[in-house]
Amino acid sequence: MKQSVTLKGTKDGFVLTLDDTAAMSTIHEELDQLLANLLAENKSTKTDKKSISLEIKTGNRLLSETEVDELTTKISTTSQFQIKQLKSNVLTYKEANEWHEANSLQMEIQTIRSGQTLTAKGDILLIGKVHPGGSVRADGSIFIIGELLGVAHAGFSGDDSAVVVADFQTDAQIRIADNIQIIENKTHENKGANMKEFAYINDLHILEFAPVEKLKVLRPKMDKVTGGLM
């Protein structure tokens, strides 16, 4: 008969695996027996009551908060195990939503005025103008179809592979991770940053500009993000 609960030792402690096809009542019955056997064994050998690291794996089963509480309470009150991690192959709705936000292109059509901040957990495409005092902030890259006179902060959480594409105007502030650059005295004849360029961090960890045509070369993965838009 297949066991619903298995315990295996590792170099870091123990791993408790729960059969994701078994009923929770069966899992609790077998777990009760397992913990009772361990308790009896510890008493007979007079084992030290030091805590032992335990990782719980639930496979393709996603436990409810109540089920997690019941399981962790039972283990912590009847054994020496200290639960370090509870791992499942299944994403919660919150985790799935966070993953989607971080890995998809958010699109906004609006004007960002002074005092306003537009944020994104991943990459963002803004169709509109960013006025002085306005800012766009993203954990990923920022693509602006419009004038940037305010602040664009890509890689806000530290991703220095992010880029900023925009119609860079005088006094616009570009930030990528911890790097900052301000556009100074742009004119129509200026050979500096313009609509055909993007800002990125080079191999020397310096923020610089390059023609948009080089975006796919310098950041090959960007084509998947923008769908060939840039």
Secondary structure, DSSP 4 states (H G I P E B T S, - for coil): ---SEEEEEETTEEEEEE-TTS-HHHHHHHHHHHHHHHHHHHHHHT-----EEEEEE-TT----HHHHHHHHHHHHHHSSEEEEEEE-SSPPHHHHHHHHHHHSEEEEE--B-TT-EEEESSEEEEES-B-TT-EEEESS-EEEEEEE-SEEEESTTS-TT--EEEEE-TT-EEEETTEEEE--S--TT--SS-TTEEEEE-TTS-EEEEEGGGHHHH-TTHHHHHTT--
